[in-house]
Amino acid sequence: MSGERARALPVPGPHPAGAAGAAGAARALRARLRAMGGGERGSAVVEFLGVSLLLLVPIVYLVLTLAQIQAAAFAAEGAAREAGRLLARAETLEDGTASARVAVELAFEDQGLDVDGAGALQVSCTEEPCLAPGARVVVTVATSVDLPLVPDVVVEAVPARVPVSATHVAAVPEFRAAR
């Protein structure tokens, strides 16, 4: 190894045809590529739009569905809280129940949902009489939300409703006369 010399690699020189030959070769290569892939022009845009729609439509549907379920849950929570407050402060159980039904309907109406207050409201008491000082009134508001844009054919085969409920316990003020 000590006596061997490193061999020099040949360095390519200018193209024998010159600069005009290199430009002509590039033109010929471009023409050949155009001839082979001419049908691909604009296909990336079409593929992007197709994939975007395939991904965007389910995401938009998911957002709409979750927004509707969240609105119903928010309305149920507010309705249960307000119904419990109205019942705990009412003069009679009948008056409080009537006011609570209206509060339930109003809370759901604020969220754009149509709910029957009498069907959605359940009231139970921890003591008898129900509005005795120190008693607890347990209010449950329950309903179900229809999934948006589900055709009737699918509704018959697959459950297309999501149940939503909320419970609130309200204390009857201790410093009031028993009713």
N, CA, C and O of each residue as an XYZ file, in Angstrom:
716
protein
N       0.803     -1.189      0.000
C       0.000      0.000      0.000
C       0.849      1.257      0.000
O       0.443      2.289     -0.535
N       1.999      1.172      0.586
C       2.805      2.379      0.670
C       3.332      2.810     -0.679
O       3.555      3.999     -0.909
N       3.534      1.865     -1.571
C       4.071      2.214     -2.873
C       2.997      2.512     -3.897
O       3.312      2.922     -5.014
N       1.746      2.317     -3.550
C       0.680      2.523     -4.537
C       0.262      3.977     -4.549
O       0.270      4.665     -3.528
N      -0.091      4.406     -5.701
C      -0.593      5.767     -5.845
C      -2.099      5.734     -6.026
O      -2.641      4.779     -6.582
N      -2.748      6.734     -5.577
C      -4.197      6.827     -5.760
C      -4.484      7.151     -7.201
O      -3.838      8.004     -7.809
N      -5.467      6.453     -7.738
C      -5.816      6.709     -9.127
C      -6.811      7.858     -9.189
O      -7.721      7.934     -8.363
N      -6.659      8.695    -10.097
C      -7.572      9.814    -10.281
C      -8.754      9.357    -11.120
O      -8.589      8.668    -12.126
N      -9.976      9.760    -10.682
C     -11.179      9.431    -11.435
C     -11.356     10.436    -12.552
O     -11.039     11.614    -12.389
N     -11.856      9.984    -13.677
C     -12.049     10.931    -14.774
C     -13.138     11.934    -14.428
O     -14.176     11.543    -13.894
N     -12.944     13.163    -14.703
C     -13.913     14.232    -14.476
C     -14.642     14.463    -15.785
O     -14.021     14.692    -16.823
N     -15.987     14.399    -15.729
C     -16.703     14.603    -16.981
C     -16.534     16.030    -17.470
O     -16.576     16.980    -16.688
N     -16.354     16.158    -18.692
C     -16.189     17.465    -19.296
C     -17.507     17.958    -19.878
O     -18.559     17.365    -19.637
N     -17.451     19.006    -20.617
C     -18.667     19.533    -21.226
C     -19.236     18.531    -22.218
O     -18.511     17.726    -22.802
N     -20.564     18.601    -22.396
C     -21.258     17.698    -23.316
C     -20.709     17.939    -24.712
O     -20.493     19.085    -25.106
N     -20.480     16.866    -25.465
C     -19.882     17.066    -26.784
C     -20.725     17.933    -27.699
O     -20.200     18.604    -28.587
N     -22.033     17.917    -27.482
C     -22.872     18.707    -28.373
C     -22.944     20.148    -27.921
O     -23.478     20.991    -28.642
N     -22.413     20.458    -26.729
C     -22.429     21.828    -26.240
C     -23.724     22.144    -25.507
O     -24.526     21.258    -25.215
N     -23.910     23.450    -25.213
C     -25.080     23.897    -24.468
C     -26.354     23.688    -25.263
O     -27.405     23.392    -24.695
N     -26.265     23.839    -26.577
C     -27.448     23.656    -27.417
C     -27.904     22.206    -27.356
O     -29.105     21.940    -27.411
N     -26.991     21.280    -27.247
C     -27.337     19.866    -27.161
C     -28.026     19.546    -25.841
O     -28.947     18.730    -25.817
N     -27.602     20.172    -24.737
C     -28.207     19.940    -23.428
C     -29.625     20.498    -23.403
O     -30.525     19.862    -22.855
N     -29.837     21.664    -23.981
C     -31.180     22.249    -24.020
C     -32.102     21.407    -24.879
O     -33.276     21.229    -24.553
N     -31.571     20.890    -25.973
C     -32.385     20.040    -26.844
C     -32.760     18.739    -26.148
O     -33.876     18.245    -26.303
N     -31.819     18.183    -25.376
C     -32.108     16.956    -24.636
C     -33.171     17.213    -23.576
O     -34.039     16.370    -23.348
N     -33.108     18.378    -22.925
C     -34.112     18.723    -21.911
C     -35.482     18.883    -22.546
O     -36.489     18.449    -21.985
N     -35.520     19.524    -23.749
C     -36.804     19.669    -24.448
C     -37.369     18.319    -24.833
O     -38.571     18.084    -24.704
N     -36.523     17.442    -25.300
C     -36.969     16.109    -25.707
C     -37.489     15.332    -24.496
O     -38.483     14.614    -24.598
N     -36.819     15.475    -23.352
C     -37.255     14.790    -22.136
C     -38.608     15.324    -21.675
O     -39.491     14.555    -21.293
N     -38.763     16.655    -21.714
C     -40.051     17.251    -21.334
C     -41.160     16.790    -22.258
O     -42.261     16.493    -21.795
N     -40.896     16.725    -23.555
C     -41.904     16.284    -24.522
C     -42.292     14.832    -24.260
O     -43.469     14.481    -24.330
N     -41.310     13.989    -23.958
C     -41.590     12.583    -23.684
C     -42.432     12.452    -22.402
O     -43.373     11.659    -22.362
N     -42.096     13.228    -21.353
C     -42.875     13.194    -20.107
C     -44.296     13.691    -20.330
O     -45.246     13.132    -19.783
N     -44.441     14.750    -21.140
C     -45.770     15.266    -21.449
C     -46.597     14.233    -22.180
O     -47.791     14.092    -21.914
N     -45.984     13.515    -23.091
C     -46.699     12.498    -23.865
C     -47.120     11.330    -22.980
O     -48.199     10.769    -23.168
N     -46.294     10.965    -22.034
C     -46.617      9.840    -21.157
C     -47.664     10.226    -20.107
O     -48.572      9.435    -19.854
N     -47.578     11.370    -19.506
C     -48.451     11.737    -18.397
C     -49.403     12.855    -18.710
O     -49.817     13.563    -17.792
N     -49.766     13.049    -19.927
C     -50.659     14.145    -20.291
C     -52.041     14.016    -19.686
O     -52.698     15.030    -19.451
N     -52.513     12.790    -19.423
C     -53.839     12.588    -18.848
C     -53.899     12.871    -17.359
O     -54.988     12.893    -16.784
N     -52.766     13.087    -16.722
C     -52.712     13.317    -15.288
C     -52.876     14.790    -14.926
O     -52.949     15.135    -13.747
N     -52.933     15.640    -15.912
C     -52.973     17.074    -15.648
C     -54.254     17.434    -14.884
O     -55.356     17.160    -15.359
N     -54.111     18.048    -13.700
C     -55.255     18.484    -12.895
C     -55.846     17.401    -12.016
O     -56.808     17.660    -11.293
N     -55.300     16.200    -12.055
C     -55.890     15.126    -11.257
C     -55.624     15.313     -9.770
O     -56.396     14.807     -8.955
N     -54.589     16.002     -9.388
C     -54.305     16.232     -7.974
C     -55.404     17.086     -7.341
O     -55.781     16.855     -6.192
N     -55.911     18.052     -8.069
C     -56.985     18.899     -7.563
C     -58.251     18.069     -7.357
O     -58.931     18.221     -6.342
N     -58.564     17.211     -8.291
C     -59.749     16.362     -8.184
C     -59.606     15.403     -7.011
O     -60.550     15.217     -6.243
N     -58.434     14.794     -6.868
C     -58.208     13.884     -5.746
C     -58.310     14.624     -4.419
O     -58.885     14.102     -3.464
N     -57.761     15.826     -4.348
C     -57.841     16.611     -3.117
C     -59.290     16.921     -2.767
O     -59.688     16.778     -1.611
N     -60.084     17.344     -3.748
C     -61.483     17.647     -3.484
C     -62.251     16.398     -3.060
O     -63.085     16.464     -2.157
N     -61.980     15.270     -3.694
C     -62.664     14.032     -3.330
C     -62.352     13.603     -1.908
O     -63.257     13.264     -1.146
N     -61.089     13.616     -1.553
C     -60.692     13.234     -0.197
C     -61.211     14.247      0.816
O     -61.643     13.868      1.905
N     -61.174     15.525      0.472
C     -61.691     16.556      1.382
C     -63.168     16.337      1.669
O     -63.590     16.430      2.821
N     -63.953     16.053      0.655
C     -65.373     15.812      0.866
C     -65.610     14.552      1.684
O     -66.488     14.520      2.547
N     -64.835     13.526      1.414
C     -64.993     12.288      2.178
C     -64.681     12.491      3.656
O     -65.276     11.833      4.509
N     -63.773     13.377      3.962
C     -63.440     13.645      5.355
C     -64.298     14.751      5.956
O     -64.638     14.695      7.138
N     -64.646     15.737      5.171
C     -65.355     16.899      5.687
C     -66.810     16.600      6.032
O     -67.308     17.073      7.054
N     -67.489     15.837      5.214
C     -68.910     15.551      5.460
C     -69.111     14.834      6.794
O     -69.961     15.270      7.571
N     -68.378     13.760      7.108
C     -68.571     13.133      8.418
C     -68.186     14.035      9.588
O     -68.817     13.981     10.643
N     -67.176     14.847      9.412
C     -66.775     15.745     10.499
C     -67.850     16.789     10.758
O     -68.150     17.088     11.914
N     -68.433     17.346      9.711
C     -69.512     18.326      9.883
C     -70.721     17.665     10.546
O     -71.346     18.263     11.423
N     -71.057     16.442     10.137
C     -72.172     15.725     10.754
C     -71.897     15.463     12.233
O     -72.791     15.612     13.065
N     -70.681     15.080     12.558
C     -70.319     14.838     13.948
C     -70.435     16.111     14.775
O     -70.936     16.073     15.898
N     -69.986     17.217     14.242
C     -70.079     18.489     14.957
C     -71.542     18.877     15.170
O     -71.908     19.313     16.262
N     -72.380     18.726     14.147
C     -73.808     19.039     14.293
C     -74.468     18.155     15.353
O     -75.242     18.641     16.178
N     -74.163     16.872     15.327
C     -74.750     15.942     16.285
C     -74.309     16.260     17.704
O     -75.137     16.326     18.612
N     -73.019     16.455     17.900
C     -72.521     16.772     19.233
C     -73.052     18.105     19.738
O     -73.307     18.252     20.933
N     -73.221     19.067     18.861
C     -73.769     20.363     19.271
C     -75.215     20.211     19.726
O     -75.622     20.838     20.705
N     -75.990     19.396     19.037
C     -77.386     19.207     19.420
C     -77.490     18.448     20.747
O     -78.329     18.777     21.585
N     -76.652     17.449     20.935
C     -76.671     16.697     22.196
C     -76.197     17.591     23.344
O     -76.761     17.544     24.437
N     -75.185     18.390     23.108
C     -74.696     19.297     24.148
C     -75.751     20.343     24.499
O     -75.915     20.684     25.670
N     -76.456     20.847     23.514
C     -77.525     21.816     23.787
C     -78.611     21.187     24.645
O     -79.116     21.825     25.569
N     -78.976     19.943     24.353
C     -79.999     19.255     25.145
C     -79.506     18.999     26.567
O     -80.273     19.152     27.518
N     -78.251     18.614     26.729
C     -77.701     18.386     28.065
C     -77.658     19.689     28.867
O     -77.969     19.709     30.058
N     -77.271     20.765     28.201
C     -77.248     22.079     28.857
C     -78.652     22.493     29.274
O     -78.847     22.997     30.380
N     -79.626     22.286     28.405
C     -81.011     22.632     28.715
C     -81.545     21.769     29.847
O     -82.239     22.279     30.727
N     -81.242     20.478     29.849
C     -81.723     19.588     30.911
C     -81.143     19.994     32.258
O     -81.856     19.990     33.262
N     -79.881     20.340     32.294
C     -79.257     20.757     33.551
C     -79.884     22.054     34.072
O     -80.218     22.158     35.253
N     -80.038     23.019     33.203
C     -80.664     24.276     33.613
C     -82.111     24.092     34.018
O     -82.573     24.714     34.974
N     -82.832     23.243     33.300
C     -84.236     22.992     33.617
C     -84.369     22.313     34.976
O     -85.242     22.682     35.761
N     -83.528     21.334     35.269
C     -83.592     20.651     36.562
C     -83.275     21.611     37.706
O     -83.939     21.582     38.742
N     -82.280     22.446     37.526
C     -81.904     23.406     38.568
C     -83.026     24.399     38.834
O     -83.392     24.646     39.984
N     -83.567     24.965     37.763
C     -84.626     25.961     37.936
C     -85.922     25.331     38.453
O     -86.617     25.935     39.270
N     -86.247     24.142     37.992
C     -87.455     23.464     38.479
C     -87.330     23.156     39.968
O     -88.292     23.319     40.719
N     -86.154     22.714     40.395
C     -85.942     22.452     41.818
C     -86.051     23.722     42.639
O     -86.650     23.718     43.715
N     -85.488     24.788     42.154
C     -85.567     26.069     42.872
C     -87.007     26.542     42.982
O     -87.433     26.992     44.045
N     -87.763     26.445     41.887
C     -89.163     26.866     41.906
C     -90.005     25.994     42.831
O     -90.875     26.506     43.536
N     -89.763     24.697     42.838
C     -90.513     23.801     43.718
C     -90.193     24.066     45.188
O     -91.096     24.068     46.024
N     -88.929     24.287     45.509
C     -88.537     24.519     46.901
C     -89.095     25.825     47.440
O     -89.291     25.948     48.649
N     -89.351     26.784     46.599
C     -89.857     28.092     47.037
C     -91.375     28.245     46.849
O     -91.935     29.285     47.194
N     -92.029     27.238     46.315
C     -93.458     27.355     45.994
C     -94.322     27.314     47.253
O     -93.928     26.774     48.286
N     -95.512     27.903     47.132
C     -96.491     27.886     48.229
C     -97.097     26.496     48.389
O     -97.255     25.998     49.504
N     -97.437     25.869     47.242
C     -97.999     24.514     47.269
C     -97.260     23.665     46.241
O     -96.623     24.183     45.324
N     -97.360     22.340     46.417
C     -96.696     21.440     45.489
C     -97.293     21.562     44.087
O     -96.564     21.472     43.099
N     -98.605     21.765     43.988
C     -99.250     21.897     42.678
C     -98.778     23.151     41.951
O     -98.494     23.107     40.754
N     -98.693     24.278     42.675
C     -98.206     25.516     42.063
C     -96.745     25.375     41.627
O     -96.366     25.819     40.543
N     -95.935     24.756     42.480
C     -94.523     24.559     42.156
C     -94.333     23.644     40.961
O     -93.458     23.881     40.128
N     -95.156     22.588     40.869
C     -95.049     21.660     39.742
C     -95.441     22.351     38.436
O     -94.803     22.141     37.404
N     -96.484     23.170     38.480
C     -96.906     23.895     37.275
C     -95.805     24.858     36.822
O     -95.506     24.948     35.632
N     -95.207     25.574     37.772
C     -94.117     26.501     37.433
C     -92.895     25.741     36.926
O     -92.209     26.197     36.011
N     -92.627     24.588     37.518
C     -91.468     23.786     37.097
C     -91.655     23.273     35.667
O     -90.699     23.247     34.892
N     -92.858     22.871     35.319
C     -93.120     22.417     33.944
C     -92.850     23.529     32.939
O     -92.242     23.304     31.892
N     -93.309     24.724     33.270
C     -93.074     25.867     32.374
C     -91.570     26.152     32.278
O     -91.067     26.462     31.198
N     -90.853     26.047     33.403
C     -89.410     26.292     33.393
C     -88.684     25.268     32.526
O     -87.736     25.612     31.820
N     -89.126     24.007     32.577
C     -88.511     22.962     31.755
C     -88.732     23.264     30.278
O     -87.793     23.192     29.485
N     -89.953     23.599     29.904
C     -90.244     23.911     28.500
C     -89.447     25.124     28.027
O     -88.942     25.142     26.904
N     -89.336     26.124     28.879
C     -88.601     27.337     28.514
C     -87.099     27.065     28.348
O     -86.465     27.586     27.430
N     -86.544     26.252     29.237
C     -85.107     25.941     29.143
C     -84.795     25.208     27.841
O     -83.788     25.501     27.197
N     -85.634     24.269     27.450
C     -85.396     23.549     26.193
C     -85.698     24.431     24.984
O     -85.035     24.324     23.952
N     -86.688     25.291     25.109
C     -87.014     26.200     24.005
C     -85.866     27.169     23.743
O     -85.601     27.524     22.594
N     -85.188     27.595     24.800
C     -84.022     28.478     24.636
C     -82.928     27.826     23.812
O     -82.146     28.523     23.164
N     -82.857     26.501     23.825
C     -81.844     25.775     23.059
C     -82.372     25.278     21.720
O     -81.681     24.546     21.011
N     -83.589     25.672     21.374
C     -84.149     25.295     20.079
C     -84.736     23.900     20.046
O     -84.871     23.317     18.970
N     -85.092     23.344     21.209
C     -85.655     21.999     21.289
C     -87.078     22.065     21.806
O     -87.390     22.867     22.686
N     -87.931     21.230     21.265
C     -89.330     21.198     21.671
C     -89.549     20.003     22.596
O     -89.490     18.855     22.154
N     -89.802     20.269     23.877
C     -89.973     19.221     24.874
C     -91.227     19.522     25.677
O     -91.490     20.671     26.032
N     -91.994     18.480     25.959
C     -93.173     18.605     26.812
C     -92.710     18.597     28.266
O     -92.103     17.627     28.719
N     -92.994     19.669     28.994
C     -92.547     19.790     30.381
C     -93.122     18.732     31.290
O     -92.433     18.257     32.193
N     -94.368     18.349     31.075
C     -94.996     17.347     31.927
C     -94.355     15.972     31.723
O     -94.209     15.215     32.682
N     -93.975     15.643     30.501
C     -93.373     14.339     30.228
C     -91.918     14.258     30.627
O     -91.418     13.173     30.926
N     -91.238     15.370     30.635
C     -89.808     15.367     30.929
C     -89.496     15.532     32.408
O     -88.383     15.221     32.833
N     -90.439     16.009     33.197
C     -90.191     16.355     34.592
C     -90.651     15.251     35.537
O     -91.772     14.758     35.422
N     -89.791     14.867     36.463
C     -90.139     13.938     37.537
C     -89.738     14.575     38.851
O     -88.623     15.076     38.995
N     -90.655     14.554     39.813
C     -90.404     15.174     41.113
C     -90.600     14.126     42.196
O     -91.579     13.380     42.181
N     -89.670     14.073     43.131
C     -89.828     13.220     44.313
C     -89.348     14.001     45.534
O     -88.553     14.933     45.418
N     -89.840     13.609     46.691
C     -89.514     14.321     47.924
C     -88.906     13.355     48.930
O     -89.188     12.157     48.909
N     -88.070     13.891     49.808
C     -87.454     13.060     50.841
C     -88.324     12.965     52.083
O     -88.133     12.064     52.900
N     -89.269     13.870     52.241
C     -90.127     13.888     53.431
C     -91.564     14.162     53.030
O     -91.845     14.641     51.932
N     -92.472     13.844     53.952
C     -93.882     14.193     53.770
C     -94.259     15.145     54.886
O     -93.913     14.846     56.028
N     -94.910     16.221     54.678
C     -95.282     16.778     53.381
C     -94.039     17.206     52.611
O     -92.982     17.476     53.182
N     -94.205     17.257     51.315
C     -93.073     17.473     50.407
C     -92.366     18.807     50.650
O     -91.140     18.880     50.570
N     -93.108     19.829     50.937
C     -92.508     21.160     51.096
C     -92.328     21.535     52.560
O     -92.404     22.710     52.917
N     -92.088     20.538     53.410
C     -91.829     20.792     54.834
C     -90.469     21.482     54.963
O     -89.567     21.216     54.168
N     -90.311     22.368     55.957
C     -89.023     23.044     56.147
C     -87.894     22.019     56.343
O     -88.007     21.095     57.148
N     -86.796     22.211     55.579
C     -85.644     21.325     55.655
C     -85.733     20.100     54.759
O     -84.764     19.349     54.655
N     -86.868     19.878     54.110
C     -87.013     18.715     53.221
C     -86.202     18.930     51.946
O     -85.795     20.047     51.628
N     -85.986     17.866     51.248
C     -85.273     17.928     49.976
C     -86.228     17.536     48.854
O     -86.995     16.581     48.975
N     -86.164     18.292     47.763
C     -86.959     18.009     46.569
C     -85.993     17.547     45.485
O     -85.067     18.270     45.118
N     -86.217     16.335     44.975
C     -85.354     15.761     43.938
C     -86.070     15.920     42.600
O     -87.168     15.398     42.406
N     -85.439     16.641     41.686
C     -86.032     16.904     40.375
C     -85.167     16.238     39.316
O     -83.951     16.426     39.285
N     -85.802     15.460     38.451
C     -85.108     14.834     37.328
C     -85.779     15.270     36.039
O     -86.999     15.182     35.900
N     -84.984     15.733     35.110
C     -85.466     16.111     33.783
C     -84.827     15.152     32.798
O     -83.603     15.061     32.711
N     -85.668     14.432     32.051
C     -85.153     13.451     31.100
C     -85.891     13.576     29.772
O     -87.113     13.722     29.726
N     -85.123     13.516     28.709
C     -85.688     13.536     27.359
C     -84.706     12.808     26.444
O     -83.682     12.302     26.902
N     -85.015     12.759     25.187
C     -84.077     12.171     24.224
C     -83.982     13.084     23.014
O     -84.928     13.786     22.658
N     -82.813     13.051     22.395
C     -82.512     13.928     21.260
C     -82.430     13.075     20.002
O     -81.737     12.058     19.977
N     -83.139     13.491     18.962
C     -83.055     12.800     17.671
C     -81.744     13.161     16.991
O     -81.324     14.318     17.009
N     -81.103     12.167     16.394
C     -79.907     12.442     15.613
C     -80.311     13.180     14.340
O     -81.298     12.807     13.705
N     -79.573     14.211     13.956
C     -79.963     14.991     12.780
C     -79.738     14.234     11.472
O     -78.817     13.427     11.350
N     -80.593     14.513     10.512
C     -80.461     14.036      9.132
C     -80.495     12.511      8.988
O     -79.926     11.973      8.038
N     -81.149     11.814      9.911
C     -81.262     10.358      9.811
C     -82.577     10.040      9.113
O     -83.632     10.474      9.577
N     -82.543      9.292      8.006
C     -83.772      8.976      7.286
C     -84.674      8.041      8.099
O     -84.202      7.305      8.966
N     -85.974      8.081      7.807
C     -86.947      7.270      8.540
C     -86.679      5.780      8.406
O     -86.945      5.023      9.340
N     -86.165      5.350      7.282
C     -85.874      3.925      7.071
C     -84.828      3.451      8.081
O     -84.931      2.347      8.616
N     -83.838      4.278      8.334
C     -82.780      3.925      9.273
C     -83.292      3.988     10.705
O     -82.887      3.180     11.541
N     -84.176      4.936     10.999
C     -84.703      5.100     12.358
C     -85.446      3.846     12.798
O     -85.398      3.486     13.974
N     -86.128      3.177     11.879
C     -86.854      1.967     12.227
C     -85.914      0.817     12.566
O     -86.276     -0.044     13.368
N     -84.731      0.777     11.985
C     -83.814     -0.336     12.181
C     -82.772     -0.074     13.272
O     -82.356     -1.002     13.966
N     -82.357      1.166     13.424
C     -81.269      1.512     14.341
C     -81.760      2.602     15.288
O     -82.458      3.519     14.856
N     -81.408      2.520     16.577
C     -81.806      3.615     17.473
C     -81.157      4.924     17.032
O     -79.938      5.012     16.886
N     -81.980      5.919     16.827
C     -81.482      7.214     16.356
C     -81.815      8.315     17.353
O     -81.985      9.475     16.978
N     -81.906      7.944     18.624
C     -82.189      8.906     19.683
C     -81.148      8.736     20.785
O     -80.741      7.620     21.108
N     -80.733      9.848     21.345
C     -79.758      9.831     22.433
C     -80.457     10.333     23.696
O     -80.951     11.460     23.716
N     -80.506      9.511     24.756
C     -81.155      9.974     25.991
C     -80.286     10.996     26.723
O     -79.065     10.865     26.797
N     -80.952     12.010     27.258
C     -80.282     13.067     28.014
C     -81.077     13.283     29.284
O     -82.302     13.396     29.238
N     -80.394     13.342     30.425
C     -81.103     13.591     31.684
C     -80.213     14.370     32.641
O     -78.989     14.387     32.516
N     -80.873     15.017     33.604
C     -80.164     15.757     34.647
C     -81.000     15.691     35.913
O     -82.230     15.679     35.862
N     -80.316     15.648     37.047
C     -80.988     15.585     38.346
C     -80.459     16.709     39.223
O     -79.271     17.030     39.211
N     -81.374     17.295     39.984
C     -81.004     18.368     40.909
C     -81.754     18.145     42.222
O     -82.932     17.787     42.218
N     -81.073     18.357     43.326
C     -81.689     18.262     44.644
C     -81.728     19.669     45.222
O     -80.700     20.329     45.372
N     -82.951     20.115     45.545
C     -83.132     21.454     46.107
C     -83.636     21.327     47.537
O     -84.484     20.486     47.833
N     -83.118     22.152     48.404
C     -83.529     22.150     49.809
C     -84.635     23.177     50.016
O     -84.558     24.311     49.543
N     -85.662     22.744     50.736
C     -86.727     23.668     51.116
C     -86.185     24.503     52.269
O     -85.620     23.943     53.209
N     -86.338     25.823     52.226
C     -85.796     26.663     53.303
C     -86.315     26.226     54.686
O     -87.503     25.949     54.852
N     -85.421     26.171     55.656
C     -85.788     25.716     56.989
C     -86.613     26.736     57.754
O     -87.389     26.358     58.631
N     -86.469     28.006     57.449
C     -87.149     29.047     58.210
C     -88.401     29.533     57.501
O     -88.578     30.727     57.258
N     -89.252     28.598     57.180
C     -90.551     28.958     56.591
C     -91.604     28.050     57.226
O     -91.285     26.991     57.767
N     -92.817     28.469     57.154
C     -93.891     27.683     57.774
C     -94.131     26.442     56.925
O     -93.999     26.497     55.702
N     -94.474     25.341     57.546
C     -94.765     24.093     56.857
C     -96.005     24.265     56.008
O     -96.961     24.919     56.425
N     -95.998     23.669     54.791
C     -97.137     23.790     53.874
C     -97.556     22.446     53.418
O     -98.501     22.326     52.638
